[in-house]
């Protein structure tokens, strides 16, 4: 059904793999359109976790530069808005989203990874926002998500210089959750995805919303929202099961 990516669901875990291997999975218009269609399938199906992967040497080496030349300001704005919309859709999914980062994770690739909830990297991964070297800036949320994740000081260094960031540095600045050997990446991601898929889906969705929305609110509004969501969890069957399992000294079985 798709040319530039594959979409598979197994045991409640959806995996979207970018397969435009020859172009290091660069995001051209066609891939972005396919990605948006795949995301809408996730919304329709009963998926509990989403994983993004890249085939070959790259996760995603950025937006497709071969489509840049001759683009008008209006066309560029439209491309940026579409990519921003798709990444927002990923961020707003009410399920945990994991980026499994095998290699180059540059420009739009890093922007997509930052729209995910968790990022696991191989020691072969390389991160960066190299747009400045092309005389442009990140246009898929990078100037906004990067400082929110790593702070303005480090974000300005990464965006101003455009240099590649090693996985070790990515870990130390909080850009990724974990770095593993290349041969361990699939199993580390699969273990994490399976654990999340077995978790209390409602509470996970609420935790995601509280963290993401709360960080954009005033402190008082944010903690008020937390109280509302916290109390909402008490009316859900997941809470009944979680608390009953604790009191009965057994493992919780969330539906
Ligand atoms: N857009 C379009 N094509 C890209 C691309 C991108 N962002 N990144 C890589 N490719 C293509 C290359 O043009 C090359 O195609 P070719 O075989 O037809 O010549 C192929 O992918 C392999 O890349 P290559 O540069 O030969 O591999 P490398 O190992 O020497 O370098 C990178 C890898 C990622 C360092 C290098 O490709 C690069 O700098 N890419 C651009 C990264 C970037 O600026 N991203 C932000 C865009 S806004």
Boltz pocket constraint, residues with backbone or C-beta under 6 A from the ligand:
constraints:
  - pocket:
      binder: B
      contacts: [[A, 21], [A, 22], [A, 23], [A, 24], [A, 26], [A, 61], [A, 62], [A, 63], [A, 64], [A, 65], [A, 66], [A, 104], [A, 106], [A, 107], [A, 108], [A, 130], [A, 131], [A, 134]]
      max_distance: 6.0
